[in-house]
Amino acid sequence: MEDILTDIPPPSRFFLEDLNNFAPRLPPLPSPFLLFSTPNPEKYSHPSLLIIAMSFPSVHFFHHLSSKILVGTLILPEIPLSGNSVVPSLKDKSCNIYALNHTDKSILVVSVQYPITSERSHAVAKLLVGQQIIPEQVLILDTIQSSNFRGKLPPDETLAFKLETSLEREGKADSHDDSRLVKCLDYFPSGSVVDGLAAALLSRCEMSKIRGAVCVSWPELGSPVTSLVKSLLLKDVLPGLDHTSADNGKSDFAWTGRRKDHLLDSDLYT
């Protein structure tokens, strides 16, 4: 008599890839693309600094920044545009591109206000770094995901860390000249992970030999972390920038539902 606990199960019983052989393949998604509102998009193809804002504090900061000009948008065909307002809003599912008027640098800001899946991250990263936009430096602003952090994250404490490409890490030529984008943060603890679009963008920077850095903050929402990211940007990245905001993080409600639960999105749980 066969032992149902120890005998090897028949082939294809529990393998999803085998079962999918009998199902029709889904049509491939159309490629993402950049749509500029200017007849001369080459004007913005080589910025001195490209900032990709994905966390609520960074999106909130740039949303309330008056010294910016809307110059384009990134279109993901699977993201519906219905319900978006004519004037950019924190409630929109959008990915707008802005030009900043600050000093003599050409600065582009990409404000990502919808979730980008792991499968689409590399296609989006190619568009933003090295394909249609070739920046000199890249700063990525993201949120720490508790499932990717080695250790326990305190619920009542604000934290921020950084990761850098090898060229960016070498930006400190000597003790008197530090040209790195983010100077005042510790490095992301060993064993912790950054994934998704932030990881894809940093990989593109490394492969394309572009100086790049990722800044991740915790928690996702709240006035303290919004103030922390604002202070970091004004101190290290955009010193002397004229910035005024009447919100101070009170529009957290506008970000509710912008991202799906990371545990459900993670490749570890699919």
C-alpha positions as CSV (number, residue, x, y, z in Angstrom):
1,M,0.0,0.0,0.0
2,E,1.5,3.4,-1.0
3,D,2.3,6.0,1.7
4,I,0.5,9.3,0.9
5,L,2.8,11.2,3.2
6,T,6.1,10.2,1.8
7,D,5.5,9.1,-1.8
8,I,6.5,11.6,-4.5
9,P,3.4,13.3,-5.9
10,P,2.6,12.8,-9.6
11,P,4.2,15.4,-12.0
12,S,2.5,18.8,-12.5
13,R,0.2,18.4,-9.5
14,F,1.6,21.5,-7.6
15,F,3.6,23.3,-10.3
16,L,1.9,26.5,-11.5
17,E,4.1,26.9,-14.5
18,D,3.0,23.5,-15.8
19,L,-0.6,24.3,-15.3
20,N,-0.1,27.6,-17.2
21,N,0.8,25.6,-20.3
22,F,-2.9,25.0,-20.9
23,A,-3.9,28.6,-20.4
24,P,-3.7,31.3,-23.1
25,R,-0.8,33.7,-22.7
26,L,-1.7,37.2,-21.7
27,P,-0.9,39.9,-24.3
28,P,2.3,41.9,-23.4
29,L,1.7,45.3,-21.8
30,P,2.5,48.3,-24.0
31,S,5.8,50.0,-23.2
32,P,5.8,53.0,-20.9
33,F,6.8,56.3,-22.5
34,L,7.6,60.0,-21.6
35,L,5.3,62.7,-22.9
36,F,6.8,66.2,-22.8
37,S,4.7,69.4,-23.0
38,T,7.4,71.2,-25.0
39,P,8.3,70.9,-28.7
40,N,12.0,70.7,-27.6
41,P,12.3,67.8,-25.2
42,E,16.1,67.7,-25.8
43,K,16.2,70.7,-23.6
44,Y,15.6,68.4,-20.6
45,S,17.4,65.3,-21.7
46,H,20.7,66.1,-19.9
47,P,19.9,67.6,-16.5
48,S,22.6,68.2,-13.9
49,L,20.4,66.5,-11.3
50,L,17.5,64.1,-11.6
51,I,15.4,63.6,-8.5
52,I,12.8,60.7,-8.4
53,A,10.4,61.3,-5.6
54,M,8.5,58.1,-4.6
55,S,7.9,58.5,-0.9
56,F,5.0,60.6,0.5
57,P,7.4,63.1,2.2
58,S,9.3,63.8,-1.0
59,V,6.2,64.0,-3.2
60,H,4.6,66.3,-0.6
61,F,7.7,68.6,-0.6
62,F,7.9,69.0,-4.3
63,H,4.1,69.3,-4.7
64,H,4.1,72.4,-2.5
65,L,7.2,73.9,-4.2
66,S,6.4,77.0,-6.1
67,S,9.6,77.3,-8.1
68,K,8.9,74.4,-10.4
69,I,7.5,74.1,-14.0
70,L,5.5,71.1,-15.3
71,V,7.3,69.9,-18.4
72,G,6.1,66.4,-19.0
73,T,4.7,63.1,-17.6
74,L,5.5,59.4,-17.6
75,I,2.7,57.3,-18.9
76,L,2.2,53.7,-17.9
77,P,-0.6,52.4,-20.2
78,E,-2.1,50.1,-17.5
79,I,-2.6,53.1,-15.1
80,P,-6.0,54.8,-15.8
81,L,-5.9,58.6,-15.9
82,S,-9.6,58.9,-15.2
83,G,-10.3,60.8,-12.0
84,N,-7.1,62.9,-12.2
85,S,-7.6,66.6,-11.8
86,V,-6.6,69.2,-14.4
87,V,-4.2,70.9,-11.9
88,P,-1.7,68.5,-10.3
89,S,-3.0,67.1,-7.0
90,L,-1.7,64.7,-4.3
91,K,-4.8,62.6,-4.9
92,D,-3.9,62.0,-8.6
93,K,-2.5,58.7,-9.9
94,S,0.2,60.5,-11.9
95,C,3.9,60.6,-12.6
96,N,4.6,64.2,-13.5
97,I,8.0,65.6,-14.5
98,Y,9.0,69.1,-13.3
99,A,11.9,71.5,-14.0
100,L,13.3,73.4,-11.0
101,N,14.6,77.0,-11.1
102,H,17.4,76.8,-8.6
103,T,20.9,78.3,-9.0
104,D,22.5,77.6,-12.4
105,K,21.8,73.9,-12.4
106,S,19.3,72.2,-14.6
107,I,17.2,70.0,-12.3
108,L,14.4,67.6,-13.1
109,V,12.0,66.1,-10.6
110,V,9.9,63.1,-11.3
111,S,7.0,62.8,-8.8
112,V,5.7,59.2,-8.7
113,Q,2.2,59.0,-7.4
114,Y,1.2,55.5,-8.3
115,P,2.6,52.0,-7.6
116,I,5.0,50.6,-10.1
117,T,5.3,46.8,-10.0
118,S,8.6,44.9,-10.0
119,E,7.8,43.7,-13.6
120,R,7.6,47.3,-14.9
121,S,10.4,48.8,-12.8
122,H,13.3,48.1,-15.2
123,A,11.4,49.5,-18.2
124,V,10.6,52.7,-16.3
125,A,14.2,52.9,-15.0
126,K,15.6,52.7,-18.5
127,L,13.3,55.6,-19.6
128,L,14.4,57.8,-16.7
129,V,18.1,57.0,-16.6
130,G,20.2,56.5,-19.7
131,Q,17.6,56.4,-22.4
132,Q,15.6,59.5,-22.9
133,I,17.1,61.3,-19.9
134,I,20.8,61.2,-19.2
135,P,21.5,63.0,-16.0
136,E,24.8,63.8,-14.3
137,Q,23.5,62.8,-10.9
138,V,20.5,61.0,-9.7
139,L,18.7,61.1,-6.3
140,I,16.0,58.6,-5.5
141,L,13.7,59.2,-2.5
142,D,11.8,56.1,-1.2
143,T,10.3,54.6,1.9
144,I,11.7,51.9,4.1
145,Q,9.6,48.7,3.9
146,S,9.4,46.9,7.2
147,S,9.6,43.5,5.5
148,N,13.0,44.5,3.9
149,F,14.6,46.0,7.0
150,R,16.9,43.9,9.1
151,G,15.7,44.6,12.6
152,K,12.7,46.2,14.3
153,L,11.5,49.6,13.1
154,P,10.3,51.8,16.0
155,P,6.8,53.1,15.3
156,D,7.4,56.4,17.1
157,E,10.8,57.3,15.6
158,T,11.8,58.9,12.3
159,L,14.7,57.3,10.4
160,A,16.5,57.9,7.1
161,F,19.4,56.0,5.5
162,K,21.2,56.1,2.1
163,L,22.7,53.9,-0.5
164,E,25.2,55.1,-3.2
165,T,26.7,54.0,-6.4
166,S,30.5,53.4,-6.4
167,L,31.1,56.7,-8.3
168,E,28.9,58.7,-5.9
169,R,30.8,57.1,-2.9
170,E,34.0,58.4,-4.4
171,G,32.6,61.9,-4.6
172,K,34.4,63.0,-1.5
173,A,37.7,63.9,-3.1
174,D,39.3,65.1,0.2
175,S,38.2,66.2,3.7
176,H,37.5,69.7,2.4
177,D,35.5,68.9,-0.7
178,D,32.5,66.6,-0.4
179,S,30.5,66.6,-3.7
180,R,28.1,63.8,-2.7
181,L,24.4,64.5,-2.8
182,V,23.6,63.2,0.6
183,K,26.2,63.8,3.3
184,C,24.5,63.7,6.7
185,L,22.9,60.2,6.6
186,D,24.3,56.8,7.6
187,Y,24.3,54.0,5.1
188,F,21.4,51.5,5.0
189,P,22.2,48.7,7.5
190,S,23.8,45.6,6.1
191,G,21.3,42.9,5.5
192,S,18.5,45.3,4.7
193,V,17.1,45.5,1.2
194,V,15.9,48.2,-1.3
195,D,13.8,46.7,-4.1
196,G,11.4,47.7,-6.8
197,L,11.9,50.9,-8.8
198,A,14.4,52.4,-6.4
199,A,16.7,49.3,-6.9
200,A,16.2,49.3,-10.6
201,L,17.1,53.0,-10.9
202,L,20.2,52.6,-8.7
203,S,21.3,49.6,-10.8
204,R,20.9,51.7,-14.0
205,C,23.1,54.4,-12.5
206,E,25.8,51.9,-11.6
207,M,25.8,50.3,-15.0
208,S,25.7,53.6,-16.9
209,K,28.5,55.0,-14.6
210,I,26.2,57.8,-13.4
211,R,26.5,59.1,-9.9
212,G,23.4,58.1,-8.0
213,A,22.0,57.8,-4.4
214,V,18.9,56.3,-2.8
215,C,17.5,58.0,0.4
216,V,15.0,55.9,2.3
217,S,12.9,57.2,5.2
218,W,10.6,55.8,7.9
219,P,7.7,55.9,8.6
220,E,5.8,56.3,5.3
221,L,3.5,59.1,6.6
222,G,3.4,61.8,9.2
223,S,4.7,65.4,9.9
224,P,8.0,64.3,11.6
225,V,9.2,62.3,8.6
226,T,8.0,65.0,6.2
227,S,10.0,67.5,8.2
228,L,13.0,65.2,8.2
229,V,13.0,64.8,4.4
230,K,12.4,68.5,3.8
231,S,15.4,69.3,6.1
232,L,17.6,66.8,4.2
233,L,16.7,68.3,0.8
234,L,17.2,71.9,1.9
235,K,20.5,71.2,3.7
236,D,22.3,68.8,1.3
237,V,20.6,68.7,-2.1
238,L,19.0,72.1,-2.7
239,P,20.7,74.5,-0.3
240,G,19.3,78.0,-0.4
241,L,16.1,77.0,-2.1
242,D,13.1,79.3,-1.3
243,H,10.4,77.0,0.0
244,T,7.2,77.7,1.8
245,S,4.4,75.3,2.6
246,A,1.2,75.7,4.6
247,D,0.6,72.0,4.9
248,N,3.4,70.5,7.0
249,G,2.3,67.0,6.3
250,K,-1.5,67.4,7.1
251,S,-2.5,66.0,3.6
252,D,-1.5,62.5,4.5
253,F,-5.1,61.5,3.7
254,A,-4.3,62.2,0.0
255,W,-1.7,59.4,0.0
256,T,-4.0,56.8,1.5
257,G,-4.3,53.9,-1.0
258,R,-1.6,55.2,-3.3
259,R,0.5,52.1,-2.7
260,K,-0.6,48.5,-2.3
261,D,0.6,46.6,0.8
262,H,4.2,45.8,0.2
263,L,3.9,42.3,1.8
264,L,1.4,41.4,-0.9
265,D,3.5,42.9,-3.7
266,S,6.8,41.3,-2.6
267,D,8.2,38.6,-4.8
268,L,8.7,36.6,-1.6
269,Y,5.0,36.2,-1.2
270,T,3.9,35.4,-4.8
